[in-house]
Amino acid sequence: MNCEEAGRLLDAYLDRELEWSSRLELQEHLSLCPSCWSLAQERQEFRTLFRATTSTYKAPSELRKKILVAVRREKTKQAFALFRQPWVYAAGVFILCLSLVLNILFPDSGKEISRQAVLCHSRSISPEHLVDVNSANPLVVKSWLAARLDFSPPVVASPASAYALLGGRVDVIQNRTVATIVYKSDKDLITLFCWPPKREQLPQREYVINGYHVHVWSNAECNYILISKFRGPETDGFTDSFRDQLQSGAYF
């Protein structure tokens, strides 16, 4: 692929509209061509700025109040009508019992996977095998991972000012091959594991496992497990910003 073809496909790539083979070709070209990489960065920054500065309009406060009052009144009426039904009490007892049984027979799958992810994270720190591809360029990391996986993981360049992209590697968690992306600050190291949900989409959860803070969530593209040692405004800001950029499409 040459620069002219790359420029023609760039907008479709940033809009996630390119087919798989064309995306891989373009990512490879961008990772090798500083000029096209710079152009991609400029266009992505413009999109991010546009989303942040686009005007939004709110309904007049009086109209908003009237709608909220009407909605609450209707919900209250429906709730009272429902709770008068005798079968509701029996159903409530049944659901409570069923929930207890399910928790015993089927443990929290997100927590079980998170335990394995924490173990993988701690092992990578001990021998200092943090990454297999060491680069702050998200397209280099993405291309390296995509060449070794059957999916193309989303890579955010810089979710928070205190953290920088360190690189990536491929891991196996509970027989799943996952993309691992590592970010580093002066005080902390954050590891993000992601893989396509396929048959199992993880619910949003937060855990503390072996002293590590774990955030679990998913979207249509991937399941995500994010692990950090410290919990504070910086790491919370990283997690929130990362998820916002995934939702808005501000990633590679």
Secondary structure, 3 states (H helix, E strand, C coil): CCHHHHHHHHHHHHCCCCCHHHHHHHHHHHHHCHHHHHHHHHHHHHHHHHHHHCCCCCCCHHHHHHHHHHHHHHHHHHHHHHHCCHHHHHHHHHHHHHHHHHHHHCCCHHHHHHHHHHHHHHHHHCCCCCCCEECCCHHHHHHHHHCCCCCCCCCCCCCCCCCEEEEEEEEEECCEEEEEEEEECCCCEEEEEEECCCCCCCCCEEEEECCEEEEEEECCCCEEEEEECCCCHHHHHHHHHHHHHHHHCCCC
